[in-house]
């Protein structure tokens, strides 16, 4: 599973359950140990990544949740705080950083982002559309930056 697939899974979980996942949500063994069978049932209902996979890619669940553009819960916090929601500018900045970390954008990546916006719009899924638009904006910013760096490199060489 790729980092992008993990981030998509975090966003889907958040849409489905109204809060980002915790390590206990994606670690059925831990959930069973503390007597939270309902967490195991939620985990088993989807094709969610394991807590270990998240740790391997991001180090901590809170890092992955933040990279997905969501507000991670503090340890012991059972519900996200509405007043801590990220604004659109912060979400775009996080998506742009993610796009940079995953490599430079290409026309193919940008085209895929446009197709994802179209798919989400056709499905009338406001949550998916919002995520797709932010990812498209981040891809466009990443491509613009790569194009600018390429032009600067050519100017120095010429």
C-alpha positions in Angstrom: 0.0 0.0 0.0 1.3 3.4 -0.9 1.4 6.6 1.2 -1.3 8.1 -1.1 -3.5 5.1 -0.6 -3.1 5.4 3.1 -4.1 9.1 3.0 -7.1 8.3 0.9 -8.1 5.6 3.4 -7.8 8.1 6.3 -10.1 10.6 4.4 -12.6 7.8 3.6 -12.6 6.7 7.3 -13.2 10.4 8.3 -16.1 10.7 5.9 -17.6 7.4 7.0 -17.2 7.8 10.8 -17.0 11.6 11.2 -13.5 11.5 12.8 -10.0 10.5 11.8 -8.9 7.0 12.7 -6.7 6.2 15.7 -4.1 3.5 16.1 -6.7 1.5 18.0 -9.1 1.7 15.1 -6.6 0.1 12.7 -5.0 -2.3 15.1 -7.6 -5.1 15.8 -5.2 -6.8 18.2 -5.0 -3.7 20.4 -8.7 -3.1 20.2 -9.4 -6.7 21.3 -7.0 -6.3 24.2 -8.9 -3.4 25.6 -12.3 -4.9 25.0 -13.3 -2.7 22.1 -14.9 -5.2 19.7 -16.8 -2.5 17.9 -13.4 -1.1 16.7 -12.5 -4.6 15.3 -15.9 -4.7 13.6 -15.4 -1.3 11.9 -11.9 -2.3 10.8 -13.1 -5.6 9.4 -15.8 -3.9 7.4 -13.4 -2.0 5.2 -10.1 -2.6 3.4 -8.3 -0.4 5.9 -4.5 -0.3 6.2 -3.0 -1.7 9.3 -1.6 0.4 12.1 1.8 -1.1 11.3 1.5 0.0 7.6 0.7 3.6 8.7 3.7 3.6 11.1 6.0 2.3 8.3 5.0 5.1 6.0 4.4 8.0 8.4 5.9 7.1 11.8 2.8 8.0 13.8 -0.9 8.0 13.0 -1.2 11.7 13.9 1.4 12.5 11.2 -0.6 10.5 8.7 -3.9 12.2 9.7 -2.2 15.6 9.4 -0.8 14.7 6.0 -4.3 13.8 4.9 -5.4 17.3 5.7 -7.3 16.5 8.9 -6.8 17.5 12.5 -5.3 14.6 14.5 -6.8 13.9 17.9 -4.6 14.3 20.9 -4.1 11.2 23.0 -7.1 10.7 25.1 -9.3 13.0 23.0 -12.3 11.0 21.9 -13.8 13.4 19.4 -12.1 16.0 17.2 -12.6 19.6 18.3 -14.7 21.4 15.7 -12.9 24.7 16.4 -9.6 23.1 15.4 -10.8 22.3 11.8 -8.2 23.3 9.2 -9.1 26.1 6.8 -8.9 25.7 3.1 -5.6 27.5 2.8 -4.0 25.1 5.3 -5.5 22.1 3.6 -4.1 23.3 0.2 -0.7 23.9 1.8 -0.7 20.4 3.3 -1.7 18.8 0.0 1.0 20.8 -1.8 3.6 19.6 0.7 2.4 16.0 0.1 2.6 16.4 -3.7 6.2 17.7 -3.3 7.2 14.9 -1.0 5.8 12.3 -3.4 7.8 13.8 -6.3 7.4 16.4 -9.0 4.1 16.6 -10.8 3.8 15.7 -14.4 1.1 16.3 -16.9 -0.1 12.7 -16.4 -0.4 13.4 -12.6 -2.3 16.6 -13.3 -4.6 14.9 -15.8 -5.3 12.1 -13.2 -6.2 14.8 -10.7 -8.6 16.4 -13.2 -10.2 13.0 -13.8 -10.7 12.5 -10.1 -12.4 15.9 -9.8 -14.7 14.9 -12.6 -15.4 11.5 -11.0 -16.2 13.0 -7.6 -18.4 15.7 -9.2 -20.3 13.0 -11.2 -20.8 11.0 -8.1 -22.2 14.1 -6.3 -19.9 13.3 -3.4 -19.1 16.7 -1.8 -16.4 15.2 0.5 -14.6 13.5 -2.3 -15.0 16.5 -4.5 -13.4 18.8 -1.9 -10.5 16.4 -1.5 -10.1 16.0 -5.2 -10.1 19.8 -5.8 -7.5 20.3 -3.1 -5.4 17.5 -4.6 -5.8 19.1 -8.1 -4.7 22.5 -6.8 -1.7 20.9 -5.0 -0.7 19.1 -8.2 -1.0 22.3 -10.2 1.2 24.2 -7.7 3.7 21.4 -7.8 3.8 21.4 -11.6 4.1 25.2 -11.6 7.0 25.0 -9.2 8.7 22.2 -11.2 8.3 24.3 -14.4 9.7 27.4 -12.7 12.7 25.4 -11.5 13.2 24.0 -14.9 13.1 27.4 -16.5 15.6 28.8 -13.9 17.9 25.9 -14.6 17.8 26.5 -18.4 18.4 30.2 -17.8 21.5 29.5 -15.8 22.8 27.0 -18.4 22.1 29.3 -21.4 
